[in-house]
Amino acid sequence: MTASFDERILALAGMAQALQQVRRTAETGQSNSAVAQVVLDSVFRIDAPSTIAVYGGEVKNLDSGLRVLNDYFNQRLEDGALRKLAVDVMQLERRFVVNQDVIDAVSDGIVAITPLMQTLGSTHPEVFSALGKLYADTISHMQPRIMIMGNPHYLSQADVASEVRAIMLAAIRSAVLWRQLGGSQWHFLFAKRAMAEAVEHYLH
């Protein structure tokens, strides 16, 4: 198990952790702030020196995402909507990375929001609103359009919708990192056992 393969698993765990919080927010109206903060902070760590540094420097910060992956690889992941969301995000990431205009718009937006995040923290409602608007103005217009399933009572609320979109931006960030590290859908076909072992390595 090489270091680079370990790093890919961390990026995949980051995406899983973000999408788990998207599902939680869509169903309950709020994310787990501490768990969501890890992936939201990653949006602003564009030039981190290592993969784990993107997620705050400690593997334990990705414990929630690693457990999602562990359930998936051991066929215990019961949330079908979460699995579909992951597939949709990976498809969308492919479109995103070849659209330079959208990449530039997202990058410029993150730079503009960074001072607000540094002052208030990545889970502050104003930061959710800013990141949510950035996602709505850019990535949400790309195909395939991602539909978030959840409780209509919560999803109809502007603050909840902003939180969902903000965390979706974090999911895309991790999906891009997964690809940059050499990850691909082929790994799910031909390296599933190795990926499962890497997840277990980090969880123990």
Backbone hydrogen bonds, N-H to C=O, Kabsch-Sander energy under -0.5 kcal/mol:
donor,donor_aa,acceptor,acceptor_aa,energy
6,D,2,T,-2.0
7,E,3,A,-2.3
8,R,4,S,-1.8
9,I,5,F,-1.8
10,L,6,D,-1.8
11,A,7,E,-2.0
12,L,8,R,-2.5
13,A,9,I,-2.6
14,G,10,L,-2.0
15,M,11,A,-1.9
16,A,12,L,-2.5
17,Q,13,A,-2.7
18,A,14,G,-2.1
19,L,15,M,-2.6
20,Q,16,A,-2.3
21,Q,17,Q,-1.6
22,V,18,A,-1.9
23,R,19,L,-2.4
24,R,20,Q,-2.2
25,T,21,Q,-2.6
26,A,22,V,-2.5
27,E,23,R,-1.7
28,T,24,R,-2.9
29,G,25,T,-2.2
33,S,31,S,-0.9
36,A,32,N,-3.0
37,Q,33,S,-2.3
38,V,34,A,-0.9
39,V,35,V,-0.8
40,L,36,A,-2.5
41,D,37,Q,-3.0
42,S,38,V,-1.0
43,V,39,V,-0.7
43,V,40,L,-0.9
44,F,40,L,-0.5
44,F,41,D,-1.3
45,R,42,S,-1.0
46,I,44,F,-1.0
48,A,45,R,-0.8
54,V,50,S,-1.0
54,V,51,T,-0.8
55,Y,51,T,-0.6
55,Y,52,I,-0.9
56,G,53,A,-1.6
57,G,52,I,-2.7
61,N,58,E,-1.4
62,L,59,V,-2.4
63,D,60,K,-1.5
66,L,62,L,-2.7
67,R,63,D,-2.1
68,V,64,S,-1.6
69,L,65,G,-2.2
70,N,66,L,-2.5
71,D,67,R,-2.3
72,Y,68,V,-2.2
73,F,69,L,-2.9
74,N,70,N,-1.4
75,Q,72,Y,-1.7
76,R,71,D,-4.0
77,L,71,D,-0.9
78,E,76,R,-1.0
80,G,78,E,-1.4
83,R,79,D,-1.6
84,K,80,G,-2.3
85,L,81,A,-2.1
86,A,82,L,-2.0
87,V,83,R,-1.9
88,D,84,K,-2.5
89,V,85,L,-2.4
90,M,86,A,-2.1
91,Q,87,V,-1.9
92,L,88,D,-2.5
93,E,89,V,-2.5
94,R,90,M,-1.2
95,R,91,Q,-1.1
96,F,92,L,-2.5
97,V,93,E,-2.3
98,V,95,R,-0.7
99,N,96,F,-1.7
100,Q,98,V,-0.8
103,I,99,N,-2.4
104,D,100,Q,-2.8
105,A,101,D,-2.1
106,V,102,V,-2.7
107,S,103,I,-2.7
108,D,104,D,-2.8
109,G,105,A,-2.1
110,I,106,V,-2.5
111,V,107,S,-2.1
112,A,108,D,-2.1
113,I,109,G,-1.9
114,T,110,I,-1.6
116,L,113,I,-0.6
117,M,113,I,-2.2
118,Q,114,T,-2.7
119,T,115,P,-1.4
120,L,116,L,-2.8
121,G,117,M,-2.7
124,H,121,G,-1.5
127,V,124,H,-0.7
128,F,124,H,-2.6
129,S,125,P,-2.5
130,A,126,E,-2.0
131,L,127,V,-3.0
132,G,128,F,-3.0
133,K,129,S,-2.2
134,L,130,A,-2.0
135,Y,131,L,-2.5
136,A,132,G,-2.5
137,D,133,K,-2.4
138,T,134,L,-1.0
138,T,135,Y,-0.6
140,S,135,Y,-2.6
141,H,138,T,-1.5
142,M,139,I,-2.0
147,M,145,R,-0.6
148,I,146,I,-0.6
149,M,147,M,-0.6
151,N,26,A,-2.5
154,Y,151,N,-1.1
155,L,151,N,-2.5
156,S,152,P,-1.6
157,Q,154,Y,-2.0
161,A,157,Q,-2.6
162,S,158,A,-2.1
163,E,159,D,-1.9
164,V,160,V,-2.6
165,R,161,A,-2.4
166,A,162,S,-2.5
167,I,163,E,-2.2
168,M,164,V,-2.0
169,L,165,R,-1.9
170,A,166,A,-1.3
171,A,167,I,-2.0
172,I,168,M,-2.3
173,R,169,L,-2.0
174,S,170,A,-2.0
175,A,171,A,-2.2
176,V,172,I,-2.6
177,L,173,R,-2.0
178,W,174,S,-2.6
179,R,175,A,-1.8
180,Q,176,V,-2.6
181,L,177,L,-1.9
182,G,179,R,-2.0
183,G,178,W,-2.8
187,H,184,S,-1.3
188,F,185,Q,-0.9
189,L,185,Q,-0.6
189,L,186,W,-1.0
190,F,186,W,-2.9
191,A,187,H,-1.9
195,M,191,A,-2.3
196,A,192,K,-2.5
197,E,193,R,-2.4
198,A,194,A,-2.0
199,V,195,M,-2.2
200,E,196,A,-2.3
201,H,197,E,-2.2
202,Y,198,A,-1.8
203,L,199,V,-1.7
204,H,200,E,-1.0
204,H,201,H,-0.5
